[in-house]
Amino acid sequence: MADISLNQAQAVVDAALKKSAEIGVLMDIAVVDAGGHLKAFARMDDAWLGSIDIAIKKARTARYFNLDTGKLGVLSQPGGPLFNIEVSNGGLITFPGGVPLRSSSGEVVGSVGVSGSTVEDDHAVAVAGAAALQ
């Protein structure tokens, strides 16, 4: 299994921090490795304390299912095929802001999770971070 390096994880965090500053939001940004373990983290000054855990859980959720957390959220709505999945695995996050990280060959090597603003902003910052690997 391929894994994200520390340098790559830091590049993801740096790109996410840059996007956060560009759009004027304060974020918590977590990168997990291929095994779902925390590899890199940044909390912008004055970013919400409650978003620390959310960012880490978004990153883990995206890695556990190799899927954007917002897409998982669609599947987990009442009546959906994955209804109540958020209570599995010690707690998952099923709203936008978690994005798998892929190597140049397309293999998932980790994930990024972002929290601190609207889910739209969280997702945009996560996508910007993920783009640092490409």
Secondary structure, 3 states (H helix, E strand, C coil): CCCCCHHHHHHHHHHHHHHHHHHCCCCEEEEEECCCCEEEEEECCCCCCHHHHHHHHHHHHHHHHCCCHHHHHHHCCCCCCCCCHHHCCCCCCCCCCEEEEECCCCCEEEEEEEECCCHHHHHHHHHHHHHCCC
